[in-house]
Amino acid sequence: MKAKRLRISGRVQGVGYRDWMCGEAARLGVSGWVRNAGGAVEALIYGEIDAVEEMVRACRRGPRGAHVAAIEETLAEPPETDGFQRQPSV
């Protein structure tokens, strides 16, 4: 199992990125959360190593209308809850 924290920058707000990410997490069986954070999207993803890495690859593409300029990745502690939630913006 692996957990990563992501900060995704570019044109990632106003394009449905968080909802898209919730769908991708469900498809891949990844737990965690996603939220808007100061002009970027921030996420914590947790799951099997292959699923987490596939989620990161998917995040580099993003939904239609998004343009991902960069993703900062750091290792993280697993989330405290199961499932994948959309959290309030910070």
Number of C-alpha atoms within 10 A of each C-alpha: 10 16 22 21 21 22 18 24 20 14 17 21 17 9 15 14 22 24 15 14 22 19 13 19 25 12 11 15 16 24 23 24 23 24 20 20 16 10 13 19 22 22 24 24 26 28 20 15 13 12 19 22 17 16 21 17 11 14 20 17 12 22 19 10 13 18 17 17 12 14 18 11 14 11 12 14 12 18 16 8 10 12 15 23 19 15 14 9 11 10
